[in-house]
Structure formats: structure tokens, C-alpha cells
Amino acid sequence: MNGVIMKQKILIVEDNILISKSIETKLKEEMFETKAVFNGQDAIDQFNVNSFDAVLLDLMLPVKSGEDVLKHIRMKGDIPVIIISTKDSDVEKAINLGLGADDYLSKPFSMLELVARVKAVLRRSQKSIEKDPKQKYQIANLEVNLNNYEVKKNGELIDLTLKEFEIFKLLLTHPDQTFSKQLMYRSIWGEEYYYNDNVINVHIRRLREKIEDDPSNPKVIMTMWGFGYKLGVNKQSIE
């Protein structure tokens, strides 16, 4: 490519112009290409005509909500999305609705932390593109295909977010290991755990609601009290 370096492109969706400009300036210093929009409809329009490597998304937006933007993004694919919000309840709501946010930052945040989070989700996204060896596993009434990120329950496809699948895959491929929240966060999010149980707890709860016959009495993802989580039933390789 004649030595030309392709910059990774970040979509910034933030209605506060001062915050948006600060983010844009810092990301450009870090050699990212940026596009800033200030309402949800413009974000959707941009996403329809351009490709982005990651999205920074405020949930409280005019015209179209951040939740609507996130739903639209997830209909198109698994591009990393970092929620930026003033309220943790907004973050939990976005995750709890199964919309598939990858990470979040609570306002106010430092630009150094923002850059670190952006680089982390981009690294994880690149790893997720790399295909696993073709493998299928049967676990209870679940069939898991590690090659195409599919999970079926009683033959019916389950709609898991990327993070939910990665948590399940982590436990599935390490059946004899108990993962603390710290270790699980480092393994999947690729960075140090910030002692915020909210992210792990919500993802585990949502995953159990989708794969367990009785989420209140889980058999597949077991809680080891005082230690963490582990696979609760035996898996069998079917390919």
C-alpha cells in the first residue's frame, strides 16, 4: 500500500459540543480519524453511508435516542460501541436491554482513560475477527459453534451479544477453571478490572436468562460463592 497507514475511524455521537470537540481533538492527536454528530438521527444517517471502526455514544440525545442508535448499529453488525453517560442506570439499561454495548465511561472522564478504552475495544474487535478452529460443543440442551458464534437451545438459535458469547466461550473452553470477576474482565475486556461489578453482573444475568432453563436456579453457569463463575455441566465435543 505504498507505506500509507490507514487510520481507524471513530464516530462520536455527543450532543454537548464542548465535550465532543475535546474528544475529537484527543483522538486526532492519537492518529484516529473522527466524525462527530450531535443527534441520534444524524448518527444513524452517518452509519448508513460510512464505515466506522468504533462508536462513542451518548445515550441522552435529541431527535433519536442513544438506545435507538445502538439498536440500529447492532442490526448492522458488531462494531464496538462505548457508551458515555452521566448515569450508571443508563448504562445498565443499555446492557440489560440486550443492545450489546461493549464498554462505558461515566462522565466526567479523563481523555487518557477514553483513549485507553477506545484502543482496548479496537484490540478486542480485531481478535474477534480472527476465526477460531471449527468446533462445536453440546452442553445440556445447548449447541455451541465457536466458529460462527452461534448458540442454539433445543435447536432454536439464541440471540447472544458478542460479550455474552465471549463470556460463555471463556467458561466453555476452560471447564475446570473458576473465573473471578477480575480475571473474567481481564480475559474478555482486555484491561484491568475497575471493581465495578455492574458490567459483569448484568452480562451474566442476561446470559443466564437466555441459556438456562431456570435462570434463578442456573445449571450451566454456576456461581462459586466467594470465588466467581464456572461451567456447571459437562460439555461434549461434537466436531
DASULKA-V420283 format. One record per residue. N is the residue number from 0. RES is the residue in one letter. SS is DSSP state (~ for helix, > for strand, _ for the rest). OMEGA is omega as a letter, one per 30 degrees, with the letter a starting at -180 (NA if undefined). Layout:
# DASULKA-V420283
N&RES&SS&OMEGA ; N&RES&SS&OMEGA
This chain:
# DASULKA-V420283
0&M&_&l ; 1&N&_&l ; 2&G&_&l ; 3&V&_&l ; 4&I&_&l ; 5&M&_&l ; 6&K&_&l ; 7&Q&_&a ; 8&K&>&a ; 9&I&>&l ; 10&L&>&l ; 11&I&>&a ; 12&V&>&a ; 13&E&_&a ; 14&D&_&l ; 15&N&_&a ; 16&I&~&a ; 17&L&~&l ; 18&I&~&a ; 19&S&~&a ; 20&K&~&l ; 21&S&~&l ; 22&I&~&a ; 23&E&~&l ; 24&T&~&a ; 25&K&~&a ; 26&L&~&l ; 27&K&~&l ; 28&E&~&a ; 29&E&_&l ; 30&M&_&l ; 31&F&_&l ; 32&E&>&a ; 33&T&>&l ; 34&K&>&a ; 35&A&>&l ; 36&V&>&a ; 37&F&_&l ; 38&N&_&a ; 39&G&~&a ; 40&Q&~&l ; 41&D&~&l ; 42&A&~&l ; 43&I&~&l ; 44&D&~&l ; 45&Q&~&a ; 46&F&~&a ; 47&N&~&a ; 48&V&~&a ; 49&N&_&l ; 50&S&_&a ; 51&F&_&l ; 52&D&_&l ; 53&A&>&a ; 54&V&>&l ; 55&L&>&a ; 56&L&>&l ; 57&D&>&a ; 58&L&_&a ; 59&M&_&a ; 60&L&_&l ; 61&P&_&l ; 62&V&_&l ; 63&K&_&a ; 64&S&_&l ; 65&G&~&l ; 66&E&~&l ; 67&D&~&l ; 68&V&~&a ; 69&L&~&l ; 70&K&~&a ; 71&H&~&l ; 72&I&~&a ; 73&R&~&l ; 74&M&~&a ; 75&K&~&a ; 76&G&_&a ; 77&D&_&l ; 78&I&_&a ; 79&P&>&l ; 80&V&>&l ; 81&I&>&l ; 82&I&>&l ; 83&I&>&a ; 84&S&>&l ; 85&T&_&a ; 86&K&_&l ; 87&D&~&a ; 88&S&~&l ; 89&D&~&a ; 90&V&~&a ; 91&E&~&l ; 92&K&~&a ; 93&A&~&l ; 94&I&~&a ; 95&N&~&l ; 96&L&_&l ; 97&G&_&a ; 98&L&_&l ; 99&G&_&l ; 100&A&_&a ; 101&D&_&a ; 102&D&>&l ; 103&Y&>&l ; 104&L&>&l ; 105&S&>&l ; 106&K&_&f ; 107&P&_&l ; 108&F&_&l ; 109&S&_&l ; 110&M&~&l ; 111&L&~&l ; 112&E&~&l ; 113&L&~&a ; 114&V&~&l ; 115&A&~&l ; 116&R&~&l ; 117&V&~&a ; 118&K&~&a ; 119&A&~&a ; 120&V&~&l ; 121&L&~&l ; 122&R&~&a ; 123&R&~&l ; 124&S&~&l ; 125&Q&~&l ; 126&K&~&a ; 127&S&~&l ; 128&I&~&a ; 129&E&_&a ; 130&K&_&l ; 131&D&_&l ; 132&P&_&a ; 133&K&_&a ; 134&Q&_&l ; 135&K&>&l ; 136&Y&>&l ; 137&Q&>&l ; 138&I&>&a ; 139&A&_&l ; 140&N&_&a ; 141&L&>&l ; 142&E&>&a ; 143&V&>&l ; 144&N&>&a ; 145&L&_&a ; 146&N&_&a ; 147&N&_&l ; 148&Y&_&l ; 149&E&>&l ; 150&V&>&l ; 151&K&>&l ; 152&K&>&a ; 153&N&_&l ; 154&G&_&a ; 155&E&>&a ; 156&L&>&l ; 157&I&>&a ; 158&D&_&l ; 159&L&_&l ; 160&T&_&a ; 161&L&~&a ; 162&K&~&l ; 163&E&~&l ; 164&F&~&a ; 165&E&~&l ; 166&I&~&l ; 167&F&~&l ; 168&K&~&l ; 169&L&~&l ; 170&L&~&a ; 171&L&~&a ; 172&T&_&l ; 173&H&_&a ; 174&P&_&a ; 175&D&_&a ; 176&Q&_&l ; 177&T&_&a ; 178&F&>&l ; 179&S&_&l ; 180&K&~&l ; 181&Q&~&a ; 182&L&~&l ; 183&M&~&a ; 184&Y&~&l ; 185&R&~&a ; 186&S&~&a ; 187&I&~&a ; 188&W&~&l ; 189&G&_&l ; 190&E&_&a ; 191&E&_&a ; 192&Y&_&a ; 193&Y&_&l ; 194&Y&_&l ; 195&N&_&a ; 196&D&~&a ; 197&N&~&a ; 198&V&~&a ; 199&I&~&a ; 200&N&~&a ; 201&V&~&l ; 202&H&~&l ; 203&I&~&a ; 204&R&~&l ; 205&R&~&l ; 206&L&~&l ; 207&R&~&l ; 208&E&~&a ; 209&K&~&a ; 210&I&~&a ; 211&E&_&l ; 212&D&_&l ; 213&D&_&a ; 214&P&~&l ; 215&S&~&l ; 216&N&~&a ; 217&P&_&l ; 218&K&_&a ; 219&V&_&l ; 220&I&>&a ; 221&M&>&l ; 222&T&>&l ; 223&M&>&a ; 224&W&_&a ; 225&G&_&a ; 226&F&_&a ; 227&G&>&a ; 228&Y&>&l ; 229&K&>&l ; 230&L&>&a ; 231&G&_&a ; 232&V&_&a ; 233&N&_&l ; 234&K&>&l ; 235&Q&>&l ; 236&S&>&l ; 237&I&_&l ; 238&E&_&NA
